[in-house]
Amino acid sequence: MTSDPLSTNLTFACTFLPSIAHVCRRIGINRQQFNKYLSGRVRPSRYNMRKICEFFGITEGELLMEPARFADLIALRRLPGGEVETTPVGPTLRRLNQFSEPLERYCGSYFR
């Protein structure tokens, strides 16, 4: 049985986040559909592939590369987020942001 590089690499990229459900919520893809991608039974549509790649900060070519090379690439980039925070509170803020809901509904003018 040959493993599909897409499913292997996608599974590996997901290990950097708390859960598959978390990834699905953040990307906006149905969990059942995403599980089909992880199992290798179905390939994502072009639209969903773009959403997945944008979320993880990678290209489609990188997601489809040999799993060992992909693992090296991801380790260098420290997915998700890609940037290495140099301030002491950076990791804490990044972790809080992972579990935060969007704050757009709170944007506006407030009176004291």
Secondary structure, 3 states (H helix, E strand, C coil): CCCCHHHHHHHHHHCCCCCHHHHHHHHCCCHHHHHHHHHCCCCCCHHHHHHHHHHHCCCHHHHCCCHHHHHHHHHHHCCCCCCCCCCCCHHHHHHHHHCCCCCHHHCCCCCC
